[in-house]
Amino acid sequence: MEWEKLLVDSVKDGKIRELYLSKIPQLKTCNNWRDVVPIGLVDHKMKHSHYKGALVMLNDKIYFVTDKTLTALTEFVKFNFRQQIQVLEDK
């Protein structure tokens, strides 16, 4: 519950901290993909993972959608991502 409140405000001015990005849940399925609001694209390699996809909002919650899922959905839903999200590395 506490993380959900923090994560909703985690993207500011097109930037997100690496720690917050790793805590964002992945959106795999959805009843209506047209309700998903795009935030921005992400392409960031961490020590043990590679985040390539997009950040989206659904029901006032933030989610990560993989590039593979976005590619599969392109024939059904048109997402308009206007910005590239910059990931700030934690030291």
DOBADO-492671 format. One record per atom (N, C-alpha, C): x, y, z; residue in one letter; residue number from 1; atom name; chain. Coordinates in nm, 3 decimals. Atoms other than C-alpha are relative to their C-alpha. Layout:
% DOBADO-492671
<site <X,Y,Z>,"A",NUM,"CA","A"> ...
% end
This chain:
% DOBADO-492671
<site <0.082,-0.119,0.000>,"M",1,"N","A"> <site <0.000,0.000,0.000>,"M",1,"CA","A"> <site <0.087,0.126,0.000>,"M",1,"C","A"> <site <-0.088,-0.117,-0.007>,"E",2,"N","A"> <site <0.275,0.246,0.090>,"E",2,"CA","A"> <site <0.077,0.018,-0.131>,"E",2,"C","A"> <site <-0.074,-0.010,0.125>,"W",3,"N","A"> <site <0.473,0.162,-0.224>,"W",3,"CA","A"> <site <-0.089,0.049,-0.113>,"W",3,"C","A"> <site <0.092,-0.043,0.106>,"E",4,"N","A"> <site <0.166,0.214,-0.444>,"E",4,"CA","A"> <site <-0.015,0.152,-0.001>,"E",4,"C","A"> <site <0.012,-0.146,-0.009>,"K",5,"N","A"> <site <0.126,0.572,-0.320>,"K",5,"CA","A"> <site <0.126,0.068,-0.048>,"K",5,"C","A"> <site <-0.130,-0.057,0.038>,"L",6,"N","A"> <site <0.495,0.641,-0.371>,"L",6,"CA","A"> <site <0.024,-0.014,-0.150>,"L",6,"C","A"> <site <-0.026,0.026,0.140>,"L",7,"N","A"> <site <0.508,0.488,-0.717>,"L",7,"CA","A"> <site <-0.084,0.084,-0.094>,"L",7,"C","A"> <site <0.086,-0.082,0.087>,"V",8,"N","A"> <site <0.219,0.691,-0.857>,"V",8,"CA","A"> <site <0.068,0.133,-0.031>,"V",8,"C","A"> <site <-0.069,-0.128,0.019>,"D",9,"N","A"> <site <0.427,1.008,-0.811>,"D",9,"CA","A"> <site <0.147,-0.017,-0.035>,"D",9,"C","A"> <site <-0.143,0.026,0.021>,"S",10,"N","A"> <site <0.759,0.845,-0.906>,"S",10,"CA","A"> <site <0.054,0.060,-0.129>,"S",10,"C","A"> <site <-0.046,-0.059,0.127>,"V",11,"N","A"> <site <0.775,0.983,-1.262>,"V",11,"CA","A"> <site <-0.024,0.150,0.006>,"V",11,"C","A"> <site <0.008,-0.146,-0.003>,"K",12,"N","A"> <site <0.853,1.355,-1.249>,"K",12,"CA","A"> <site <0.087,0.056,-0.110>,"K",12,"C","A"> <site <-0.073,-0.066,0.109>,"D",13,"N","A"> <site <0.957,1.563,-1.550>,"D",13,"CA","A"> <site <0.070,-0.099,-0.092>,"D",13,"C","A"> <site <-0.057,0.100,0.089>,"G",14,"N","A"> <site <1.022,1.249,-1.755>,"G",14,"CA","A"> <site <0.116,-0.077,0.058>,"G",14,"C","A"> <site <-0.109,0.070,-0.068>,"K",15,"N","A"> <site <1.259,1.101,-1.496>,"K",15,"CA","A"> <site <-0.055,-0.089,0.109>,"K",15,"C","A"> <site <0.037,0.091,-0.107>,"I",16,"N","A"> <site <1.237,0.808,-1.256>,"I",16,"CA","A"> <site <0.128,-0.059,0.058>,"I",16,"C","A"> <site <-0.116,0.064,-0.063>,"R",17,"N","A"> <site <1.481,0.662,-1.005>,"R",17,"CA","A"> <site <0.000,-0.149,-0.029>,"R",17,"C","A"> <site <-0.017,0.142,0.029>,"E",18,"N","A"> <site <1.618,0.315,-1.071>,"E",18,"CA","A"> <site <-0.071,-0.088,0.104>,"E",18,"C","A"> <site <0.066,0.076,-0.107>,"L",19,"N","A"> <site <1.487,0.192,-0.734>,"L",19,"CA","A"> <site <-0.150,-0.008,-0.022>,"L",19,"C","A"> <site <0.144,-0.002,0.023>,"Y",20,"N","A"> <site <1.131,0.298,-0.815>,"Y",20,"CA","A"> <site <-0.038,-0.084,-0.122>,"Y",20,"C","A"> <site <0.027,0.077,0.121>,"L",21,"N","A"> <site <1.149,0.143,-1.162>,"L",21,"CA","A"> <site <-0.002,-0.150,0.031>,"L",21,"C","A"> <site <-0.005,0.143,-0.033>,"S",22,"N","A"> <site <1.241,-0.193,-1.013>,"S",22,"CA","A"> <site <-0.118,-0.045,0.086>,"S",22,"C","A"> <site <0.115,0.033,-0.085>,"K",23,"N","A"> <site <0.940,-0.179,-0.776>,"K",23,"CA","A"> <site <-0.133,0.005,-0.073>,"K",23,"C","A"> <site <0.125,-0.013,0.076>,"I",24,"N","A"> <site <0.680,-0.104,-1.045>,"I",24,"CA","A"> <site <-0.044,-0.137,-0.051>,"I",24,"C","A"> <site <0.048,0.130,0.048>,"P",25,"N","A"> <site <0.463,-0.410,-1.119>,"P",25,"CA","A"> <site <-0.017,-0.002,-0.151>,"P",25,"C","A"> <site <0.014,0.018,0.144>,"Q",26,"N","A"> <site <0.439,-0.548,-1.470>,"Q",26,"CA","A"> <site <-0.145,-0.029,-0.035>,"Q",26,"C","A"> <site <0.137,0.021,0.048>,"L",27,"N","A"> <site <0.106,-0.529,-1.653>,"L",27,"CA","A"> <site <0.005,-0.102,-0.114>,"L",27,"C","A"> <site <-0.004,0.107,0.100>,"K",28,"N","A"> <site <0.062,-0.856,-1.842>,"K",28,"CA","A"> <site <-0.133,-0.014,-0.073>,"K",28,"C","A"> <site <0.133,0.011,0.062>,"T",29,"N","A"> <site <-0.313,-0.873,-1.903>,"T",29,"CA","A"> <site <-0.088,0.115,0.049>,"T",29,"C","A"> <site <0.090,-0.110,-0.032>,"C",30,"N","A"> <site <-0.591,-0.619,-1.901>,"C",30,"CA","A"> <site <-0.134,-0.028,-0.069>,"C",30,"C","A"> <site <0.132,0.021,0.060>,"N",31,"N","A"> <site <-0.967,-0.634,-1.964>,"N",31,"CA","A"> <site <-0.024,0.092,-0.118>,"N",31,"C","A"> <site <0.019,-0.096,0.108>,"N",32,"N","A"> <site <-0.965,-0.322,-2.181>,"N",32,"CA","A"> <site <0.128,0.084,-0.014>,"N",32,"C","A"> <site <-0.127,-0.071,0.020>,"W",33,"N","A"> <site <-0.630,-0.199,-2.315>,"W",33,"CA","A"> <site <-0.021,0.145,-0.042>,"W",33,"C","A"> <site <0.027,-0.139,0.037>,"R",34,"N","A"> <site <-0.799,0.120,-2.435>,"R",34,"CA","A"> <site <-0.009,0.091,0.123>,"R",34,"C","A"> <site <0.002,-0.078,-0.125>,"D",35,"N","A"> <site <-0.825,0.231,-2.070>,"D",35,"CA","A"> <site <0.141,0.034,0.049>,"D",35,"C","A"> <site <-0.138,-0.022,-0.041>,"V",36,"N","A"> <site <-0.446,0.226,-2.038>,"V",36,"CA","A"> <site <0.048,0.134,-0.054>,"V",36,"C","A"> <site <-0.050,-0.133,0.037>,"V",37,"N","A"> <site <-0.290,0.576,-2.040>,"V",37,"CA","A"> <site <0.153,-0.007,-0.008>,"V",37,"C","A"> <site <-0.145,0.007,0.013>,"P",38,"N","A"> <site <0.067,0.589,-2.179>,"P",38,"CA","A"> <site <0.069,0.116,0.071>,"P",38,"C","A"> <site <-0.082,-0.103,-0.065>,"I",39,"N","A"> <site <0.332,0.778,-1.979>,"I",39,"CA","A"> <site <0.126,0.025,-0.082>,"I",39,"C","A"> <site <-0.122,-0.017,0.078>,"G",40,"N","A"> <site <0.655,0.714,-2.167>,"G",40,"CA","A"> <site <0.073,-0.132,-0.019>,"G",40,"C","A"> <site <-0.080,0.118,0.031>,"L",41,"N","A"> <site <0.902,0.466,-2.310>,"L",41,"CA","A"> <site <0.121,-0.009,0.091>,"L",41,"C","A"> <site <-0.116,0.026,-0.086>,"V",42,"N","A"> <site <1.180,0.308,-2.103>,"V",42,"CA","A"> <site <0.092,-0.099,-0.070>,"V",42,"C","A"> <site <-0.101,0.095,0.048>,"D",43,"N","A"> <site <1.502,0.144,-2.219>,"D",43,"CA","A"> <site <0.121,0.017,0.090>,"D",43,"C","A"> <site <-0.105,-0.014,-0.101>,"H",44,"N","A"> <site <1.737,0.090,-1.926>,"H",44,"CA","A"> <site <0.051,-0.137,0.042>,"H",44,"C","A"> <site <-0.063,0.125,-0.041>,"K",45,"N","A"> <site <1.983,-0.186,-1.843>,"K",45,"CA","A"> <site <0.054,0.015,0.141>,"K",45,"C","A"> <site <-0.051,0.004,-0.137>,"M",46,"N","A"> <site <2.044,-0.265,-1.477>,"M",46,"CA","A"> <site <0.099,-0.115,0.012>,"M",46,"C","A"> <site <-0.101,0.103,-0.021>,"K",47,"N","A"> <site <2.291,-0.505,-1.324>,"K",47,"CA","A"> <site <-0.052,-0.139,-0.037>,"K",47,"C","A"> <site <0.055,0.134,0.023>,"H",48,"N","A"> <site <2.061,-0.811,-1.343>,"H",48,"CA","A"> <site <-0.125,-0.002,-0.088>,"H",48,"C","A"> <site <0.121,-0.003,0.082>,"S",49,"N","A"> <site <1.774,-0.697,-1.564>,"S",49,"CA","A"> <site <0.009,0.111,-0.104>,"S",49,"C","A"> <site <0.006,-0.102,0.105>,"H",50,"N","A"> <site <1.692,-0.494,-1.873>,"H",50,"CA","A"> <site <-0.146,0.041,-0.016>,"H",50,"C","A"> <site <0.136,-0.053,0.013>,"Y",51,"N","A"> <site <1.382,-0.274,-1.872>,"Y",51,"CA","A"> <site <-0.013,0.064,-0.138>,"Y",51,"C","A"> <site <0.028,-0.055,0.133>,"K",52,"N","A"> <site <1.270,-0.223,-2.231>,"K",52,"CA","A"> <site <-0.149,-0.013,-0.023>,"K",52,"C","A"> <site <0.145,-0.001,0.014>,"G",53,"N","A"> <site <0.909,-0.122,-2.271>,"G",53,"CA","A"> <site <-0.054,0.139,0.027>,"G",53,"C","A"> <site <0.065,-0.129,-0.025>,"A",54,"N","A"> <site <0.683,0.152,-2.141>,"A",54,"CA","A"> <site <-0.063,0.002,0.139>,"A",54,"C","A"> <site <0.073,-0.022,-0.125>,"L",55,"N","A"> <site <0.533,0.297,-1.826>,"L",55,"CA","A"> <site <-0.139,0.049,-0.038>,"L",55,"C","A"> <site <0.138,-0.036,0.029>,"V",56,"N","A"> <site <0.154,0.326,-1.827>,"V",56,"CA","A"> <site <-0.077,0.017,0.131>,"V",56,"C","A"> <site <0.089,-0.015,-0.115>,"M",57,"N","A"> <site <-0.126,0.425,-1.590>,"M",57,"CA","A"> <site <-0.130,-0.074,-0.031>,"M",57,"C","A"> <site <0.128,0.068,0.010>,"L",58,"N","A"> <site <-0.434,0.212,-1.529>,"L",58,"CA","A"> <site <-0.065,0.005,0.137>,"L",58,"C","A"> <site <0.073,-0.013,-0.126>,"N",59,"N","A"> <site <-0.692,0.287,-1.258>,"N",59,"CA","A"> <site <0.084,0.070,0.107>,"N",59,"C","A"> <site <-0.083,-0.082,-0.090>,"D",60,"N","A"> <site <-0.460,0.548,-1.097>,"D",60,"CA","A"> <site <0.118,-0.077,0.059>,"D",60,"C","A"> <site <-0.119,0.075,-0.041>,"K",61,"N","A"> <site <-0.178,0.293,-1.065>,"K",61,"CA","A"> <site <0.097,-0.004,-0.117>,"K",61,"C","A"> <site <-0.102,0.002,0.104>,"I",62,"N","A"> <site <0.149,0.284,-1.255>,"I",62,"CA","A"> <site <0.048,-0.143,-0.022>,"I",62,"C","A"> <site <-0.044,0.135,0.037>,"Y",63,"N","A"> <site <0.264,-0.027,-1.441>,"Y",63,"CA","A"> <site <0.108,0.009,-0.107>,"Y",63,"C","A"> <site <-0.098,0.015,0.107>,"F",64,"N","A"> <site <0.548,-0.141,-1.666>,"F",64,"CA","A"> <site <-0.054,-0.103,-0.099>,"F",64,"C","A"> <site <0.042,0.091,0.106>,"V",65,"N","A"> <site <0.457,-0.302,-2.000>,"V",65,"CA","A"> <site <0.122,-0.030,-0.086>,"V",65,"C","A"> <site <-0.119,0.036,0.077>,"T",66,"N","A"> <site <0.727,-0.496,-2.183>,"T",66,"CA","A"> <site <-0.017,0.034,-0.148>,"T",66,"C","A"> <site <-0.001,-0.030,0.142>,"D",67,"N","A"> <site <0.825,-0.419,-2.540>,"D",67,"CA","A"> <site <-0.068,-0.111,-0.081>,"D",67,"C","A"> <site <0.061,0.115,0.067>,"K",68,"N","A"> <site <0.712,-0.767,-2.642>,"K",68,"CA","A"> <site <-0.154,0.010,0.004>,"K",68,"C","A"> <site <0.145,-0.017,-0.013>,"T",69,"N","A"> <site <0.359,-0.699,-2.510>,"T",69,"CA","A"> <site <-0.050,0.115,-0.086>,"T",69,"C","A"> <site <0.038,-0.115,0.083>,"L",70,"N","A"> <site <0.345,-0.358,-2.681>,"L",70,"CA","A"> <site <-0.003,-0.037,-0.147>,"L",70,"C","A"> <site <-0.005,0.043,0.139>,"T",71,"N","A"> <site <0.445,-0.515,-3.011>,"T",71,"CA","A"> <site <-0.120,-0.087,-0.035>,"T",71,"C","A"> <site <0.116,0.087,0.024>,"A",72,"N","A"> <site <0.172,-0.777,-2.980>,"A",72,"CA","A"> <site <-0.130,0.079,-0.005>,"A",72,"C","A"> <site <0.124,-0.079,-0.006>,"L",73,"N","A"> <site <-0.089,-0.508,-2.907>,"L",73,"CA","A"> <site <-0.014,0.104,-0.110>,"L",73,"C","A"> <site <0.003,-0.110,0.097>,"T",74,"N","A"> <site <0.000,-0.270,-3.191>,"T",74,"CA","A"> <site <-0.110,-0.013,-0.105>,"T",74,"C","A"> <site <0.105,0.014,0.101>,"E",75,"N","A"> <site <-0.254,-0.418,-3.431>,"E",75,"CA","A"> <site <-0.140,0.025,0.056>,"E",75,"C","A"> <site <0.129,-0.021,-0.063>,"F",76,"N","A"> <site <-0.537,-0.372,-3.179>,"F",76,"CA","A"> <site <-0.016,0.138,0.064>,"F",76,"C","A"> <site <0.006,-0.127,-0.074>,"V",77,"N","A"> <site <-0.450,-0.055,-2.983>,"V",77,"CA","A"> <site <0.113,0.090,-0.047>,"V",77,"C","A"> <site <-0.101,-0.099,0.040>,"K",78,"N","A"> <site <-0.266,0.261,-3.089>,"K",78,"CA","A"> <site <0.044,0.076,0.124>,"K",78,"C","A"> <site <-0.057,-0.075,-0.113>,"F",79,"N","A"> <site <-0.042,0.386,-2.807>,"F",79,"CA","A"> <site <0.082,0.115,-0.056>,"F",79,"C","A"> <site <-0.074,-0.118,0.044>,"N",80,"N","A"> <site <0.100,0.736,-2.846>,"N",80,"CA","A"> <site <0.093,0.044,0.113>,"N",80,"C","A"> <site <-0.098,-0.036,-0.101>,"F",81,"N","A"> <site <0.413,0.764,-2.632>,"F",81,"CA","A"> <site <0.076,0.123,-0.047>,"F",81,"C","A"> <site <-0.059,-0.126,0.041>,"R",82,"N","A"> <site <0.536,1.122,-2.646>,"R",82,"CA","A"> <site <0.139,0.024,0.057>,"R",82,"C","A"> <site <-0.131,-0.028,-0.060>,"Q",83,"N","A"> <site <0.843,1.099,-2.427>,"Q",83,"CA","A"> <site <0.075,-0.127,0.037>,"Q",83,"C","A"> <site <-0.089,0.106,-0.045>,"Q",84,"N","A"> <site <1.137,0.880,-2.336>,"Q",84,"CA","A"> <site <0.030,0.029,0.147>,"Q",84,"C","A"> <site <-0.024,-0.018,-0.144>,"I",85,"N","A"> <site <1.166,0.829,-1.959>,"I",85,"CA","A"> <site <0.148,-0.022,0.028>,"I",85,"C","A"> <site <-0.141,0.010,-0.039>,"Q",86,"N","A"> <site <1.515,0.893,-1.825>,"Q",86,"CA","A"> <site <0.007,-0.066,0.138>,"Q",86,"C","A"> <site <-0.014,0.072,-0.126>,"V",87,"N","A"> <site <1.620,0.655,-1.547>,"V",87,"CA","A"> <site <0.125,0.051,0.071>,"V",87,"C","A"> <site <-0.111,-0.051,-0.080>,"L",88,"N","A"> <site <1.838,0.804,-1.273>,"L",88,"CA","A"> <site <0.056,-0.113,0.084>,"L",88,"C","A"> <site <-0.062,0.112,-0.072>,"E",89,"N","A"> <site <2.085,0.552,-1.133>,"E",89,"CA","A"> <site <0.021,0.034,0.146>,"E",89,"C","A"> <site <-0.024,-0.016,-0.145>,"D",90,"N","A"> <site <2.103,0.502,-0.757>,"D",90,"CA","A"> <site <0.146,-0.033,0.029>,"D",90,"C","A"> <site <-0.141,0.022,-0.034>,"K",91,"N","A"> <site <2.446,0.523,-0.603>,"K",91,"CA","A"> <site <0.016,-0.058,0.136>,"K",91,"C","A"> 
% end
